[in-house]
Amino acid sequence: MEILVFKTNISDEADVIKVKVRMKDEQRIKRWTVDREDCDKVLRIEADALHPGEIIELVNQAGYACEELTY
């Protein structure tokens, strides 16, 4: 299991619902959250063998910006 962290522009509950539609079909995602209070609207994903580019594509398909945060 790995944890992936992204900066997004997901800002309200309606946005989360639109992203949820994309996320629910990806079986490798075990859990995900969006911290809408954070200035970076941080998307945190717990997943098995999932490339960050795949998450970025899912979020982009829902109509939102997404870039990987690295520490």
Secondary structure, DSSP 8 states (H G I E B T S, - for coil): -EEEEEEE---SHHHHHHHHHHHTT-TTEEEEEEETTSTT-EEEEEESS--HHHHHHHHHHTT--EEE---
